[in-house]
Amino acid sequence: MAAKKPRKKQVLRNNEYYNTQEIFDSLYQQSQNGGIFTHLMELVTSEQNILLAYRAVKKNKGSKTKGVNATTIMDIGEKQPEELVAYVRKRLENFQPHAVRRVEIPKPDGRMRPLGIPTMEDRIIQQCIKQVLEPICEAKFYKHSYGFRPNRSAHHAVARAMFLANQAGYCFVADIDIKGFFDNVNHGKLLKQLWTLGIRDKRLLCVLSKMLKAPI
């Protein structure tokens, strides 16, 4: 009896369905080779990228969590694909972010962590941008950084620590938590870092700047 082929990861299957994987692979390769990207908004607002973003947000476990308006992913799904594409493109012509709903979730030590919940519409727009920026950034990120990155997890960080302990003789792991880090990131420096990575589409950087300043 022939062995079953392993199932592809859902993200890869979706990328191939919308014919975006070759585009993302090309962005990764260009970034590795020091490429400069000045026309990314065309990719962000492409039909296949927008529809892929909708599917990615729909699969997310928070897809039914409402922002400051009452829209859920089910409401977005009622639109015809061409309506959704037209909506995203129209919003990005002169992007103004919706307000973010602030909630607090408990931390393991009993304190509360503030969490911002964008509207469903803004989440789809953010996902459109994330899909295009991710391969460019991934090509330049440090290979032993494991937090909030695709195909990486805490298990990889533990494995790296074990490797260093066994092979290099290191004996200590430093656990550091910067208080309120994300609430105090310098937005100007963050955008300059994107510019340094080769992301130099000024229209896109303007949208990102507005996202960072979304009202609470």
Buried (B, 14 or more C-beta within 10 A) or exposed (E): EEEEEEEEEEBEEBBEEBEBBEBBEEBBEBBEEEBEBEEBBEBBBBBBBBBBBBBBBBEEEEBEBEBBBEBBBEEBEEEEEEEBBBBBBEBBEEBEBBBBBEEEEEEEEEEEEEEBBBBBBBBBBBBBBEBBBBBBBBBEEEEEEBEEEEEBEEEBBEEEEEEBEEEEEEEEEEEEEEEEEEEEEEEEEEBEEBEEBBBBBEBBBBBBBEBEEBEE
